[in-house]
Structures are given as structure tokens and as C-alpha cells.
Amino acid sequence: MKKLWIIILLILFSCQPDELMLVEPLPQYEMIFEETESSVVDGQEISFEILQEGNHWLIISDEETNSVVAKESFTSVVGINTRKIYTKSLPKKKLQLTLETSTEVLKSTYIFIE
């Protein structure tokens, strides 16, 4: 009789549903300054890593005419920063994108506007 009770208890405990853990995938970032040249479309998010907090500028300039086409100032956080780039008003050619502080140019790359 004891064996029957043990078997029944084993069956009851072994029929418990398994606990599933859902693992959220980590977000994938396309680091814009890791490439020497990148193509950019309107509304695309660009990501870059900053090692210090403070005021930074993203500057898009045309090297042929030596002029600034667009400039955005923002307060950064330490780590990965993401910004959206809107290209409808930009000329469709190769431009230079730089990340700057008030004293130095931190990173630079070329972008092709599509």
C-alpha cells in the first residue's frame, strides 16, 4: 500500500508544468563611426559610443565646399547614444559626419545620402 502511495505522489509531482524563461534579445546597434563609409537613409537611427558625459555636436559637412550642412547639439550619456538622422534636406552625395566636443573632434566618418 505504501508503494502505491509513493508511486501516486511521484506521478503527481512529475506532471508539474515546466517553468519557461523568456530571454529578451539584446538590441543590435549599428555603430556609425566603426565604418569608414556608410550609406544613410531618411529616418535611420545611428549609434555611437561616448566615454564622457557632456555637450556634444554631430556635424554633417561637405568637404567640396568646406561648409557645414547640418549641426545638432545634444547632452550625451556615458555609453551608447542613439540619434535619428533625417536626410530629406541634405544633398545626395558623400558628406562627412563628425562627433565633436567644444575642444576636439572625437570621431569622424563619411556618409552617403540615399
Secondary structure as GFF3:
##gff-version 3
##sequence-region A 1 114
A	DSSP	alpha_helix	2	14	.	.	.	ID=ss1
A	DSSP	three_ten_helix	32	34	.	.	.	ID=ss2
A	DSSP	beta_strand	37	40	.	.	.	ID=ss3
A	DSSP	beta_strand	44	50	.	.	.	ID=ss4
A	DSSP	beta_strand	54	62	.	.	.	ID=ss5
A	DSSP	beta_strand	67	76	.	.	.	ID=ss6
A	DSSP	beta_strand	79	85	.	.	.	ID=ss7
A	DSSP	beta_strand	94	100	.	.	.	ID=ss8
A	DSSP	beta_strand	105	113	.	.	.	ID=ss9
###
